[in-house]
């Protein structure tokens, strides 16, 4: 299993803070997980359509799209942070 976490406006828009995915060889990177989420369409497709619209951490470490994911990992998605 891979645990997905969604924070801030992502959690609000998706109406969920977390979910789990069954691990498979096809879900071996952050990019592959984002593609899966985009393929759901609707609000999922909108929020994950542009790679720059989310920040990602794997096991509480910020990462890029090429980061590998394995069984038992936690993948967290955050909206970009803006200052004021």
SULPEZI-V675462 format. One record per residue. N is the residue number from 1. PHI is phi in degrees with one decimal (NA if undefined). OMEGA is omega in degrees with one decimal (NA if undefined). Layout:
N;PHI;OMEGA + N;PHI;OMEGA
This chain:
1;NA;172.4 + 2;-119.9;178.7 + 3;-95.5;176.4 + 4;-104.7;176.9 + 5;-123.0;179.8 + 6;-123.8;-175.2 + 7;-121.8;173.8 + 8;55.3;-174.3 + 9;-65.7;175.9 + 10;-65.0;179.1 + 11;-61.5;-179.7 + 12;-64.4;-176.7 + 13;-67.0;-177.6 + 14;-86.0;-179.4 + 15;58.4;174.2 + 16;-156.8;177.7 + 17;-100.4;-179.0 + 18;-162.6;172.3 + 19;-162.0;176.5 + 20;-120.7;175.7 + 21;-119.1;171.6 + 22;-71.5;179.2 + 23;-69.2;173.0 + 24;-146.1;179.8 + 25;-57.7;179.5 + 26;-72.5;-179.3 + 27;-101.9;-173.6 + 28;-100.2;179.3 + 29;-149.6;175.9 + 30;-59.9;-179.9 + 31;-58.5;179.9 + 32;-65.1;178.2 + 33;-67.4;178.3 + 34;-62.0;177.0 + 35;-60.2;177.8 + 36;-62.1;179.9 + 37;-65.8;177.2 + 38;-59.6;-176.3 + 39;-65.8;177.0 + 40;-67.5;178.8 + 41;74.3;179.6 + 42;56.3;-178.8 + 43;-62.0;177.5 + 44;-61.2;179.4 + 45;-61.4;179.6 + 46;-66.4;-175.0 + 47;-69.3;-177.5 + 48;-109.1;-176.6 + 49;-68.2;-176.8 + 50;-112.2;-177.9 + 51;-57.8;-177.9 + 52;-87.5;-175.6 + 53;-87.2;178.5 + 54;-137.0;169.5 + 55;-103.8;-174.7 + 56;-131.9;172.6 + 57;-128.6;173.5 + 58;-112.6;-178.1 + 59;52.5;174.6 + 60;68.4;174.3 + 61;-123.3;180.0 + 62;-58.4;-174.3 + 63;-149.0;176.5 + 64;-111.8;-175.1 + 65;-66.8;-177.4 + 66;-84.3;-178.6 + 67;-62.6;178.9 + 68;-72.9;177.1 + 69;-127.3;179.9 + 70;-133.4;178.0 + 71;-49.8;176.8 + 72;89.1;-179.6 + 73;-72.6;173.8 + 74;-113.5;-179.2 + 75;-118.2;-177.0 + 76;-111.2;-179.9 + 77;-116.6;-178.9 + 78;-128.4;170.9 + 79;-72.7;177.5 + 80;-58.9;179.8 + 81;-91.6;176.5 + 82;-120.3;179.7 + 83;-99.2;-179.2 + 84;-152.0;NA
